[in-house]
Amino acid sequence: MGEIKIFKIKFKNLEEFMNKARHILEGEKEKRREAIIWLADEPERNLARKLKRYIDENFKSIKSVRQLARVFSCHYNTISRVFKQEYKITPAKYLRKLKKEYAELKLKQGAKLKSIAYELGYHPQNLIYLMKNKNKK
């Protein structure tokens, strides 16, 4: 059996992956070599998904991206980069968005601003500021 060549393919969607894989396979066929290509979940995408799931389940108690970095044993810049690559929003903005949406829902249900603020780890004044900035996510 001959040499096995490994190709790392970066792609945005399955169609792009298929086109790149087809191109590689045709090139290897011309060289009379066999090639194997498999689709594997990239570690960074996996980390991004784990981060999102963790944020979704624990957003009320998360204070910062640095806290996430400690939980996942990664540098906070890595956490931010990986999350933004996958979801097109930083984890800090996503966290604020979830907290804001939660606060708006609780206010509509009649909860007191002060109790919502403490539940989300904010001082009431900071929650008021977050709620006023409707354009920011």
Backbone torsions as a table, in degrees:
resi	resn	phi	psi	omega
1	MET	NA	140.0	-176.7
2	GLY	-82.1	-169.1	-178.5
3	GLU	-70.7	142.8	176.4
4	ILE	-101.9	127.9	-179.3
5	LYS	-106.8	134.0	179.6
6	ILE	-107.6	131.3	179.8
7	PHE	-115.5	131.9	173.7
8	LYS	-100.9	120.7	-176.6
9	ILE	-114.2	122.4	173.5
10	LYS	-95.1	134.3	-176.8
11	PHE	-150.9	159.3	-179.6
12	LYS	-101.8	-25.6	179.0
13	ASN	-151.9	172.6	-174.8
14	LEU	-64.7	-36.8	179.1
15	GLU	-61.4	-44.7	178.2
16	GLU	-62.9	-40.6	176.8
17	PHE	-59.9	-47.4	-177.9
18	MET	-61.7	-42.6	179.3
19	ASN	-62.7	-44.3	-179.9
20	LYS	-67.7	-40.5	179.5
21	ALA	-64.8	-42.9	178.7
22	ARG	-59.8	-43.2	179.5
23	HIS	-61.6	-44.0	179.2
24	ILE	-64.0	-46.5	-178.3
25	LEU	-62.4	-39.8	178.1
26	GLU	-64.0	-40.7	178.4
27	GLY	-64.1	-40.4	179.4
28	GLU	-70.1	-34.7	179.0
29	LYS	-64.4	-40.8	177.6
30	GLU	-61.9	-31.8	179.7
31	LYS	-86.7	4.3	-179.5
32	ARG	58.3	41.2	176.5
33	ARG	-121.7	152.4	175.4
34	GLU	-90.3	149.7	177.5
35	ALA	-140.0	146.1	176.2
36	ILE	-122.0	131.4	177.4
37	ILE	-126.5	130.6	175.7
38	TRP	-130.6	153.3	-179.1
39	LEU	-95.2	116.4	-179.9
40	ALA	-120.2	145.0	177.0
41	ASP	-72.2	124.0	-179.1
42	GLU	-68.8	142.6	-179.4
43	PRO	-56.5	-36.6	-178.8
44	GLU	-68.3	-38.8	177.6
45	ARG	-65.7	-39.2	178.6
46	ASN	-63.5	-43.4	177.5
47	LEU	-61.8	-43.3	179.6
48	ALA	-60.2	-42.6	179.5
49	ARG	-66.1	-40.3	177.6
50	LYS	-64.6	-40.9	177.5
51	LEU	-59.9	-48.1	-178.0
52	LYS	-61.9	-45.6	179.4
53	ARG	-60.5	-43.0	179.5
54	TYR	-63.8	-44.7	179.1
55	ILE	-62.6	-46.4	-179.8
56	ASP	-58.3	-37.9	-176.7
57	GLU	-84.2	-22.0	-172.2
58	ASN	-128.3	17.2	-171.6
59	PHE	-57.7	-29.9	-178.1
60	LYS	-65.7	-30.6	-175.9
61	SER	-102.0	-6.9	-179.4
62	ILE	-80.6	126.6	-178.4
63	LYS	-96.5	-30.1	-174.6
64	SER	-161.0	167.1	175.1
65	VAL	-67.8	-31.9	176.8
66	ARG	-61.6	-36.4	176.3
67	GLN	-63.7	-42.8	176.2
68	LEU	-60.0	-42.5	-179.3
69	ALA	-59.8	-40.7	178.1
70	ARG	-65.7	-42.2	-179.6
71	VAL	-62.1	-40.4	-176.1
72	PHE	-96.4	4.4	179.4
73	SER	53.3	45.2	177.7
74	CYS	-130.7	160.4	173.5
75	HIS	-71.3	144.8	-177.1
76	TYR	-62.5	-28.6	176.3
77	ASN	-65.8	-36.9	177.5
78	THR	-64.9	-45.4	178.9
79	ILE	-56.7	-48.3	-178.0
80	SER	-64.8	-45.3	-177.9
81	ARG	-63.7	-48.6	-177.3
82	VAL	-63.6	-45.1	-179.1
83	PHE	-64.4	-44.5	-178.8
84	LYS	-66.2	-37.2	177.8
85	GLN	-59.7	-40.7	-175.4
86	GLU	-82.2	-39.6	-170.9
87	TYR	-114.6	0.3	177.0
88	LYS	60.3	25.9	175.6
89	ILE	-151.6	145.2	179.4
90	THR	-73.6	155.6	177.8
91	PRO	-62.8	-32.2	178.5
92	ALA	-64.5	-44.8	178.9
93	LYS	-67.0	-39.3	178.7
94	TYR	-63.4	-42.3	178.6
95	LEU	-62.2	-45.9	177.5
96	ARG	-61.0	-40.6	179.8
97	LYS	-60.7	-46.7	179.2
98	LEU	-62.7	-44.2	-179.4
99	LYS	-64.4	-40.2	179.5
100	LYS	-64.8	-45.9	179.2
101	GLU	-62.6	-39.8	178.5
102	TYR	-64.1	-45.3	-179.9
103	ALA	-62.1	-42.9	178.7
104	GLU	-61.5	-41.9	178.8
105	LEU	-63.6	-46.9	-179.4
106	LYS	-63.9	-38.1	177.4
107	LEU	-63.7	-40.8	177.9
108	LYS	-64.0	-29.3	179.6
109	GLN	-84.1	-1.2	174.8
110	GLY	96.6	7.8	178.7
111	ALA	-70.4	154.0	178.9
112	LYS	-79.8	140.4	-179.1
113	LEU	-56.2	-42.0	-177.5
114	LYS	-62.7	-43.4	-179.3
115	SER	-68.9	-36.4	177.0
116	ILE	-64.1	-45.3	-179.3
117	ALA	-57.9	-48.2	-178.8
118	TYR	-66.7	-36.6	178.2
119	GLU	-61.7	-34.6	-178.7
120	LEU	-92.5	0.3	177.9
121	GLY	82.4	21.1	178.5
122	TYR	-107.9	155.8	164.6
123	HIS	-77.6	142.8	-177.9
124	PRO	-51.1	-37.7	179.8
125	GLN	-62.8	-39.0	179.9
126	ASN	-69.0	-35.3	177.5
127	LEU	-66.7	-39.1	176.9
128	ILE	-59.7	-43.7	178.1
129	TYR	-60.9	-45.1	178.8
130	LEU	-60.1	-42.7	-177.4
131	MET	-69.7	-32.7	-179.4
132	LYS	-71.4	-31.2	-178.7
133	ASN	-84.5	72.8	-176.0
134	LYS	-67.5	-28.6	-177.6
135	ASN	-75.0	-23.7	-179.0
136	LYS	-85.3	139.3	-179.6
137	LYS	-95.3	NA	NA
